[in-house]
Amino acid sequence: MSRRLKKLDGVSALLSLIGFFVSLYYVRDTDIRMWESNMIFSTSPNLIAAADVVSNALFDTCAASNGMIRNNSGPYTMFQLKQEWGNDTYTGTSIAVDTGRVYKPWVMLHWILLCSVLFQGARCLAFTEYDDARPDVLFQYVPSRGPDFWRWVEYALTAPLQIIIILGSFYMRETVLLATMAGLQGALVLLGYVIELELHTVCMLKLGAWQQPYAMKSNMSVVCFLAQCKVIFLLLCAYMCHAIIWAVLIAKFQMQAQAINDCQNPTNMPPEILIVISVECLLFSLFGVVLTWQAANILLAKHLDALTVQALWTNVSGWYSILSVSAKLALEWGFIRLLAYNDARDN
């Protein structure tokens, strides 16, 4: 498996390099505009009247045509809030403010693919078997030894940008939303590394338990139990972060797709966007499945030997490589297909 892992990293790096050159062929100087949602409070009758006109037009266009009854809330009820300060009553309206900020999705995609080429290529070139590892070598990749910090650096540098590209594809481009979702994905990646460190601790405790004298085994069991509790808690936190990211993303996509159908828009949501969201959600989720499988094998094992532990770390590294390159290339495919869809619609 170890030698196959080296070839796998090499193939992954090559595929990422091919994907990078393909993206250069389609590249465009595209600026994606962002906005910020602000509550604007005013006593100006003109501003309040204008907001009422927009609110009525929005409901009549999107909701009334579908038989919805006007209420104080709903998908096409513009949010307005009356607030009293002193002797004055202010009416607040939530609006999208153009701050002039933009981001370049092609630059993000190139960065994602380049990081994949560099990190996966480095792992292939620096691959070392466990028995051949040397302490005097500055950089060597020994997957069977335990957590690899640089793998998680690669994911931290790329996964947040993948989330931004996906959100931007269906017009979820509010600055705070993009920053929050990307930051949460970055934190989730780093949480994955912390979980691996704790799993490594459990492995070391179980490997060393049988060598301890009988009087020390009870204390070792307590330490090992506490380490296992940490792993379970961190896994639950990771599940929560992942669920929040994709629940928000999918809910926003469904609202946006429904609005296109309801608000007399002659177009439809491109099917490529739904495909990308589905595939990326599946692949990102499988990262958690792999980590959970690894944790279950370690936590449920009564005894561990060195060869079993090395095989576990090697297998997990292989699956991570496959999932990583698959997620990046799937995103590139969807992005290029969306570009072709827009070109065909314009023509």
N, C-alpha and C positions, 0 to 999 in steps of 0.2 A: 504493500500500500504506500510506503514512503516514497519509492521511486515513481509510482504513478502520480503521487501528489506533486512531485517536481514537474512532471510533464503537464499535469493539469494547470499549474500556475503558468507554465510557459505558453500553453495554448490559450489560456485566458488573456494573457498579456498580448498575444498576437491578435486575437479577436478584437480586443479593445483598440489596438493600433489600427486595424482595418476599419473599425467603426469610426475612429477619429478622422481618417482620411476620407471616408464617405461623407462625414459631416462637413468637412471642408468643401466638398463639391457642392453641397446644398446651402452653404452658409450665406446669410444675409445680414446686413447691418440693421438689425431690428431692435428698436427701443420699446420696451413695454412700460407704459405709464402706470403709476400707482396713485392712490388717493388715500385720504384719511377721513374717517367719519367724526364729525364734530356736532355738538348740540349748540345751535345758535339761538340765544334768548333775546327777545326784543319786545318793545311796546309799540313799535311802528305799525300803524294800521295797514300800510301798503304791503309790508313784508308779511304780516299775518294773513292778509287777503290773498296774496300770491301763493303762500303755502297752502291755503285752503283750496285754491283753484287746482294746484298740482295734485293734492290729495284726492280731490273729487275725480279728476281726469284719470289718475292711476287706477282708482277703484272701478270707474265706469269702463275703462279699457280692458282691464285684466280680470276683474272679479265679477262684475255685473253680467258680462257676456256668458259666464259659466254658471249663472244662477245663484251666486253667493249673495247672502244677505248682509247688508252693512252692519258692522258691529264695531266695538271699540278695539278689536284686535283681529289679526288674520294675516295671511301672507301678502295681501296687497293693500293693507291699511297703513298709510304713512305714519310714522311715530311722531306724535306731538305731545308736549307736556306743558301744562300751565303751572306756574310757580309764583308764589307771592313773596315779595321782598319789601318789607315796610308797608307802604300804602299802595304800592303798584303791583299789578298782575302782569307777569311776563309770559309770553308764549314761546316755548322752545321747539325747534324743529331740527331733526337729525338730517344732515346733508353731507354729501361727499365733497371734500375740499381738495382741489388740485394743488398739490405742493410742488409740482414740477419734478418730482423724483421719478427716475426710470431705472430699469435694470435690463441687461442684455442676456436673453435666454441662450443664445448661441455661445456666448462666452462661457456661461455656466456649463453648458453641455460639453464644450471642449475641455474645460477644467476637470469635469467628472471623468471623462475618458482618458485624459492625460494622467491623472492621478492613478487610475486603474492600470495603465501601461507601466508607469514607473514603479508602483508598489508591487504589482504582481510579477513584473520582470525582475525586480530586485529579489523577491522571494525565490524565484526560480534559480537565479544565478548564485544566491547565497545559501541555497539549500544544503543542509548538513545532516547526516544521520546522527542519531543520539550518541552512538559509541565513538563517532569521529569528531564530536564537538571539542573545541579547544578554548581554554580560558583566555589565551593571549590574542585571539582574533577579535577585532573590534566589532564587526558585523557579520553574524551568521544566523541563518534561519533554521531553527531546530523545532519543527512543529510538534514532535512527540514529547518535548520537554515541558510544555505547559502553555499558559497564555502568551500570545504574541502581541505586545503593545502596539507595534507599527501597523498591524492589520486593523486595529480599532482606530488608529489615527487616520488611515485611508478612509474608513467608513465615516468618521466624524467630518472629514473634509468634503465628502461627496453626498451623503444621504440627505442633509438639510437642503442642499441645492436641488436634489431630485424632487423633494416635496414642494419647493417653490415653483419649479417648472410645471409640475402637475396642477397645482392650484391656479397658476396663471393661465393654463390652457382653457379653463372655463370661466375666466374673468373674475376670479377671486383674488383681487390684487390690492386689497387694502393693506397699507404698510404694517400696521400693528398685527393684523392677522398673519401675514407672511412671516414677520419676525418671530411671532409667538410659536407658530407651527414649526418653523425651521429650528428655533432654539430648543423646542421640546424634542424634536427628532435627534438633534445633536446630543442632548442630555441622555436620551434613551440609548444611544450608541455607547456613550461612556459608561452608562449603567451596565451595559453588557460586559464591558471589560472588568468592572468591579465584581460582577457575579463570577466571572471566570477566575479571578484572583481568590475569591472565597472558596470556589470549588477546588482550586489547587491546594488551598489550606486543608480542606477536608481530606483530599487525597493523601497529603503528607502525613496527616494524623492517623489515618487508617493504615497507611503503609508502615508507620513506625510503632503502631499499637502492639503488635505481636512481639516486638523486641523488648518492650518494657517489662520490668519485674511486676509480679502480681500486685504488690502494694500500690504501684503507680497506675495500674490499668483503670481503676475506678475514677481517678482524677482525669485521665486521658479521655474517658468516656464522656465526662461532663463537658470538657473543652470541645470535644468533637460534636456533641449535641448542640452546644451554643453556636458553633460554626454552621451547622446545618440549619438552625433557626434563622441565622442571618441570610443564608442562601434563599430560603423560602420567602422571607420578607422582601428581599431584593427582587426576586422573580415576580411577586405580586405587584410590586411597584412598577416593574417593567411592563407587565400585562396592562396595568392601568394607563400608563403613558401611551402605549401602542393603541389601546382602545379609544382613548381621547382623540388622538391624531386622526385615525381613520374614520371614526364616527362623525367628527366635524367635517372632514373632507367629503365623505359620501353624502352627508346631509346637505351640505352646501351645493354639491353637484346636482342632487335631485331637485332642490329648490330652483336652481338656475335653469335646468332643463325644463321644468314645469312652467317657469315663467315665459320661456320662449314659446311654448305651445299656447299659453293662456293670453298673452299680451299682443295678439295679432301680429306676430313676427312671421314673415313669410319663409324663414329658414328653420332648420332643425339643428339640434345639438349633433355635431359630427360623431358618428359611431366610433371613430378611432379613440376619442377621449374616454368613452366608457370602457373600451378594451384596455387602454393603458391603465386606467384606475383599477380595473379588476385584476390585471396581471401584476401590477406593482403591489397592490394590497396582498395578493396571494404570496408573492415572493418575500416581501417584508415580513409577513406573518410566519413564513417558513423559517426565517432566521430564529424566531422565538421558539418554534417547534424543535429545531436542532438543539438549541441551548437547553430547552426543557428535557429533551431526551438525554442529553449529556448529564444534566443534573440528576435525573431519575436513576441513571445507571450508577452514579457515584453515591448518591444519598441512600439508596436502597441496598447497596452491597454491604454485606456484613464484614467481608474481608476483601482487600484489594492487593494485587501483586503488581510489581513494576511493569511487566509486559502488558498487562491489561490496561493500566493507566496510560501508557505510551500509545497503545492502539486507539484508545478513546480520543485522545487529543489529536492524533493524526486523522482519524475519520472525520471529526468535527471540522478540522481545517479544510479538508477536501470539500465538504458540503458548503462551507462558507464561500469558498472560491467559486463554486458553481453558481450559487445564488447571487453572488455579487455581480459577476459579469453578465448573468442573465437579466438582472434588474436594470443594469445600465444600458444594455443593448436594446432591451424592450422599450425603454424610455426613448431612446434615439429613434427607433422604428416609428413609434407613435408620433413623435415630434415631426419627423419628415413626412409621414402620411398626412398629418394635419396641415402641413404646409401645402402639400399637393392638393388636398381637399379645398383649401381656401383659394388656391390658384384656379382650380377648375370652376369654382363658384363665381369668381370674378370674371372669368372669360365667358 
